[in-house]
Every structure is written in structure tokens, then in C-alpha cells.
């Protein structure tokens, strides 16, 4: 049963610390997304990759957030330095885009981040 | 401004009853519209994806409709079950890229 995995599931850290979240997309999927969800804002798209190339990261605060795909089986989202307002659930999703988009996205369980 | 508005914000219904959730959007140019179900503490799960030319799409007891002229979509749930209790999120994709515009969701509670 293929699924997206994310680590860690929960993270508590202090303001100013670096946070790295990892995602393993479903094998064979060529598109990976990073989302953030809060009660106030709902779901927001932070960045996404196709065939490991970053296509859009306009939703991401550039000064402190960075997203990478070192290889096809790993995507990372890093926050440095972290701030209390970064507290949220971060979801990774993957999909297989065959044409102009509209692929079904499969979400991971999320990383719940609390920055004190 | 590209926006997706969902209504109602929350809804409580009795088990076995039907319900309809609404999604209005002002996104342009439009590519597709998705409905997701999100259980508490879990990631969203895709229910349906509809393109401009599709009027309706079903997934079991879930039926989504799309009126691209009025820019409205609805998600109809038939014979609700306790397990339907979740948030339902409407997401619209812009043409040419994947960038997505999200609704805030409707919180559905099905009670016995």
C-alpha cells in the first residue's frame, strides 16, 4: 500500500532553532508539494517540484524557508531560523502529472510543528 | 483577486441524511476544481477532480457538480455515515500551472 511518509510527526522547538522536515513521496510520482495548514489560514501551498525541479515557491517566505529535492525519494523543507508564527501542520503530497496537471495528490500524515 | 469561498462553515446532520456543501470561486483562468476530505489529525484525501468541461463526478456516496458559468461547485453526500464527519475542502487550480487557491473548508459533523 504505497503512501507518502513524513518525518518527524511532531516537532517542538525553540524560536531561532533550525527545523528540517522530510518527505518520502510515493515511488514513481513526479510531483511533490509542500503545504502548511493553520486554523486561521487553512491550507496554503508553499512550494512544489516536478521531476525534482522547483516550479513554484512563491508561497514560501524566502528569507527563512527553503525546499529541496536531493533525489527522487526525498524532499526536504527547512526553516532557519524558526519563529512562533511558523507553528502549523506541514503536509507533503505527491502525484503523477502526465500532461497539463490535474494529477491526484496523495498527502502524507503531516508534521506538527510548535515553535516556542 | 483569486478566491474560493465555501459554505456553510460548519454543518451538523443526522446519520442517514443527505447534505450539500457549496463552493464559489473567482479564480481565473480556471483549470480544475478538487474536493478533499480531511479527517481530524490526518492529511486531506482527494474525493474528486473536475475540469472545465465536466459537470458532475461521483465517488461512491459523494457527488460533485460544477457550473463553470456561474463559478459554483457543490459536493452532495448521500445517506451520510458517522465516518463522513470531517472537513471538506474545495481547491481550484489556475490554468497553466498547478498553483492552487484553497477554500477554508466546511466542517461536517454527522451524529447518531
Boltz contact constraints between the chains, C-beta under 6 A:
constraints:
  - contact:
      token1: [A, 42]
      token2: [B, 102]
      max_distance: 6.0
  - contact:
      token1: [A, 42]
      token2: [B, 104]
      max_distance: 6.0
  - contact:
      token1: [A, 43]
      token2: [B, 102]
      max_distance: 6.0
  - contact:
      token1: [A, 45]
      token2: [B, 100]
      max_distance: 6.0
  - contact:
      token1: [A, 56]
      token2: [B, 99]
      max_distance: 6.0
  - contact:
      token1: [A, 91]
      token2: [B, 43]
      max_distance: 6.0
  - contact:
      token1: [A, 101]
      token2: [B, 98]
      max_distance: 6.0
  - contact:
      token1: [A, 102]
      token2: [B, 32]
      max_distance: 6.0
  - contact:
      token1: [A, 102]
      token2: [B, 49]
      max_distance: 6.0
  - contact:
      token1: [A, 104]
      token2: [B, 46]
      max_distance: 6.0
  - contact:
      token1: [A, 107]
      token2: [B, 43]
      max_distance: 6.0
  - contact:
      token1: [A, 107]
      token2: [B, 44]
      max_distance: 6.0
  - contact:
      token1: [A, 108]
      token2: [B, 43]
      max_distance: 6.0
  - contact:
      token1: [A, 109]
      token2: [B, 43]
      max_distance: 6.0
  - contact:
      token1: [A, 110]
      token2: [B, 43]
      max_distance: 6.0
